Amino acid sequence: MGAAISDIFARAIIDSRGNPTVEVDCYVDGSLMGRAAVPSGASTGTHEAVELRDGGDRWMGKGVQEAVNNVNGPIREALIGMDPSNQREIDALLIDLDGSDNKGVLGANATLGASLSCLRAASHGDLWNHIGQDGQVTLPVPLMNILNGGAHAESNVDVQEFMVVPHGFEEFSDALRAGVEIYHALKSTLKQEGLLGGVGDEGGFAPNLPRNEEGLRLVKEAIERAGYSPGKQVSIALDVAAQEFFDGTNYHIDGAGISGAELGHIYSKWLDDYPIVSIEDPFGEDDWDS
């Protein structure tokens, strides 16, 4: 008989934003083998899986005790005795146990925590090696969020994330160093221009800017200031999170309400003028025409 899950235990911990989230331990044959904490987004779409929050006064309504109880109750009972290496079976069971289209019964923060803890328990080491198995192994190119706006910052910038993509390096360590150097070059530029203020939810600078395009200018100049070639060594990626400034008809950006077609023209100009390689969520989540 193979290894078996002997216990599942969840608790509430504090995430990087200072809010409660769920952490789950998976025990295999009596020993702690896997632990996972569940992330949470500041801007989430209506079609995304639902995380359970308790509401009420405690933790400003953001408590996760109900999700914790769901892990320590029905999820624990269902998973005990299963082989942690059977990830497909574990996930199928969790989906069936919840029974909803959006994970809203048990909570995505409960089911994801349980699933990830079992995955870590089965990995016996690095997740990339366990998941990839015999596939070709390559190191990822990091996307580093260095300027924040939208739901990630208390500023007038509408675009949520301006990221640098250091793709022109053979070693991951060199790509990481480039991102860090560009981050500090951006800080120096912001300070020189009198724009240095606070930071956003994800650690990027959060200045007030006259236009969103100024963020692109500042990031491109920071790349050059750090000694790198925009577009050849380091490019730019955006997470616009346009749903956050879409009212169902118009997009409210740079102080004006514009159509999806007009917003598309803005993106086209940006693509012509800046080394942008990726734009995430450029339009509202149900604005398929745009």
C-alpha positions in Angstrom: 0.0 0.0 0.0 1.3 3.5 -0.9 1.5 6.6 1.1 -1.8 8.0 2.5 -3.0 11.3 3.8 -3.4 11.0 7.5 -4.5 14.5 8.4 -5.4 17.9 6.9 -5.3 21.0 9.1 -6.0 24.6 8.3 -5.4 27.9 10.1 -5.7 31.6 9.4 -2.5 33.6 8.8 -1.8 37.1 7.7 -0.9 37.8 4.1 1.3 40.5 2.6 -1.5 43.0 2.6 -2.2 42.5 6.3 -5.4 40.5 5.6 -6.2 37.0 6.8 -5.7 34.1 4.5 -5.8 30.3 4.7 -2.8 28.1 5.3 -3.2 24.3 5.1 -0.9 21.5 6.3 -1.0 18.0 4.8 0.2 15.1 6.9 1.2 11.9 5.2 1.5 8.7 7.3 1.6 10.8 10.4 4.3 13.3 9.3 3.9 16.9 8.1 4.8 16.7 4.4 3.1 19.7 2.7 2.1 23.3 3.6 0.5 25.9 1.4 -0.8 29.4 1.9 -3.5 30.9 -0.4 -2.9 34.1 -2.3 -5.5 36.8 -2.8 -5.9 39.5 -5.5 -6.9 43.2 -5.0 -8.8 43.3 -8.3 -10.8 40.2 -9.1 -13.4 39.5 -11.8 -16.9 38.4 -11.4 -16.2 35.1 -13.2 -13.3 34.2 -10.9 -13.5 31.5 -8.2 -14.9 32.9 -5.0 -12.9 33.1 -1.8 -15.0 32.9 1.4 -14.8 35.9 3.7 -16.7 35.9 7.0 -18.0 39.5 6.9 -19.0 41.2 10.1 -16.7 43.4 12.3 -13.8 41.1 12.9 -10.8 41.7 10.6 -12.9 44.4 8.9 -15.1 41.6 7.3 -12.1 39.8 5.8 -11.9 36.9 8.2 -11.5 33.4 6.8 -12.7 31.3 9.7 -15.5 29.8 7.6 -13.0 28.6 5.0 -10.7 27.3 7.7 -13.6 25.3 9.2 -14.5 23.9 5.8 -10.9 22.5 5.4 -10.9 21.1 9.0 -14.3 19.6 8.5 -15.7 18.2 5.2 -12.4 18.6 3.2 -10.4 16.8 5.8 -12.8 14.0 6.1 -12.9 13.5 2.3 -9.1 13.6 1.8 -7.9 11.3 4.7 -6.8 8.0 3.3 -6.1 9.3 -0.2 -2.8 8.9 -2.0 -1.3 12.5 -2.1 0.3 11.7 -5.5 -3.1 11.3 -7.1 -3.5 15.0 -7.7 -6.1 14.7 -10.5 -8.3 12.5 -8.1 -7.8 15.0 -5.2 -8.8 18.0 -7.3 -11.8 16.2 -8.8 -13.0 15.2 -5.3 -12.7 18.8 -4.1 -14.6 20.1 -7.1 -17.4 17.6 -6.6 -17.4 18.3 -2.8 -18.0 22.0 -3.4 -20.5 21.3 -6.2 -20.7 24.9 -7.4 -19.5 26.6 -10.6 -17.4 29.2 -8.8 -16.1 27.3 -5.7 -18.5 29.4 -3.6 -19.7 26.7 -1.3 -16.5 25.6 0.4 -14.5 28.6 -0.9 -11.7 28.7 -3.4 -9.4 29.7 -0.5 -10.3 26.4 1.2 -10.1 24.1 -1.8 -7.0 25.7 -3.3 -5.1 25.5 0.1 -6.0 21.8 0.5 -5.0 21.0 -3.1 -1.7 22.8 -2.9 -0.8 21.3 0.4 -1.3 17.8 -1.0 0.7 18.7 -4.1 3.6 19.8 -1.9 3.3 16.7 0.2 3.6 14.5 -2.9 6.5 16.5 -4.4 9.2 15.4 -2.0 11.2 18.5 -3.1 10.9 21.1 -5.8 7.4 21.5 -7.3 8.7 22.3 -10.8 10.4 18.9 -10.9 7.4 17.1 -9.5 4.9 18.7 -11.9 7.2 18.8 -15.0 8.4 15.2 -14.5 10.1 14.3 -17.8 9.3 17.5 -19.7 11.9 20.0 -20.9 13.1 22.3 -18.1 13.6 26.0 -18.7 14.0 28.9 -16.3 11.2 31.5 -16.4 11.6 35.1 -17.4 10.6 37.2 -14.4 8.0 40.0 -14.7 8.8 42.6 -12.1 6.1 45.0 -11.0 7.9 48.3 -10.4 5.2 50.9 -10.8 1.7 50.5 -9.4 -1.7 52.1 -10.1 -5.3 51.1 -10.1 -6.5 48.9 -7.3 -2.9 48.4 -6.2 -2.2 52.0 -5.2 -3.7 55.2 -3.8 -2.8 57.3 -6.8 -4.4 58.8 -9.9 -2.8 56.2 -12.2 -5.4 53.9 -13.9 -3.1 51.2 -15.2 -2.6 48.7 -12.4 0.8 47.3 -13.1 3.8 48.5 -15.1 6.3 45.6 -15.2 9.8 45.1 -16.6 10.6 41.9 -18.5 14.4 41.2 -18.5 14.3 38.6 -21.4 17.7 39.3 -22.9 19.9 37.3 -20.4 21.1 33.8 -20.4 21.3 33.5 -16.6 18.3 34.1 -14.3 20.5 35.8 -11.8 21.5 38.4 -14.4 17.8 39.0 -15.3 17.0 39.4 -11.6 19.9 41.8 -11.1 18.7 43.9 -14.1 15.2 44.1 -12.6 16.5 45.3 -9.3 18.8 47.9 -10.8 16.0 49.2 -13.0 13.8 49.5 -9.9 16.4 51.6 -8.1 17.0 53.7 -11.3 13.2 54.4 -11.4 13.3 55.5 -7.7 16.1 58.0 -8.6 14.2 59.3 -11.6 11.0 59.7 -9.6 13.0 61.5 -6.9 14.6 63.9 -9.4 11.2 64.8 -10.9 9.5 65.3 -7.5 7.3 62.3 -8.0 8.6 59.9 -5.3 5.9 59.0 -2.8 4.6 55.8 -1.4 4.6 52.3 -2.8 1.6 50.1 -3.9 0.3 46.8 -2.7 2.9 44.8 -4.6 6.0 46.9 -3.8 6.1 49.1 -6.9 6.3 52.9 -6.7 2.9 54.7 -6.7 3.3 58.2 -8.0 0.6 60.6 -9.1 1.1 61.2 -12.8 -0.5 63.6 -15.3 -1.2 60.7 -17.8 -0.9 57.0 -17.7 1.6 57.1 -20.6 4.0 58.9 -18.2 4.4 55.6 -16.4 5.7 54.0 -19.7 8.1 56.9 -20.2 9.4 56.6 -16.7 9.9 52.9 -16.9 11.6 53.1 -20.3 14.0 55.8 -19.0 14.7 53.7 -15.9 15.7 50.8 -18.2 18.1 53.1 -20.0 19.4 54.8 -16.9 20.3 51.4 -15.4 22.4 50.7 -18.5 20.1 48.3 -20.4 18.7 48.4 -23.9 14.9 48.7 -24.1 13.3 46.1 -26.3 16.6 44.1 -26.8 17.5 43.3 -23.2 14.5 44.5 -21.2 10.9 45.1 -22.3 7.7 46.3 -20.6 4.5 44.4 -19.7 1.3 45.9 -18.5 -1.6 44.6 -16.4 -4.2 47.2 -17.2 -7.1 45.7 -15.2 -9.4 47.7 -17.3 -12.5 46.3 -15.6 -11.6 48.6 -12.7 -12.3 51.7 -14.7 -15.1 50.4 -17.0 -18.6 51.5 -16.2 -20.3 49.1 -18.7 -20.2 51.7 -21.5 -17.1 53.8 -21.3 -13.5 53.5 -19.9 -12.6 56.3 -17.6 -8.8 56.8 -18.1 -6.8 60.0 -17.9 -9.8 61.8 -16.6 -12.0 61.1 -19.7 -14.7 58.6 -20.6 -13.8 56.8 -23.9 -15.1 53.9 -25.9 -13.4 50.5 -26.2 -12.3 51.4 -29.7 -10.7 54.6 -28.5 -8.9 52.7 -25.7 -7.6 50.3 -28.4 -6.2 53.1 -30.3 -4.3 54.3 -27.2 -2.8 50.8 -26.8 -1.8 50.8 -30.5 0.1 54.1 -30.0 1.8 52.7 -26.8 2.9 49.6 -28.7 4.4 51.8 -31.4 6.2 54.0 -29.0 7.4 51.7 -26.2 8.9 48.2 -26.0 5.7 46.5 -24.7 5.5 42.7 -25.1 2.4 41.9 -23.0 -0.9 43.6 -22.1 -3.1 41.8 -19.6 -6.8 42.6 -19.2 -6.8 45.5 -21.7 -10.7 45.6 -21.7 -13.6 44.8 -19.4 -14.1 41.2 -18.6 -17.4 41.0 -20.6 -16.5 43.6 -23.2 -16.0 41.1 -26.0 -16.7 43.6 -28.8 -13.7 45.7 -27.8 
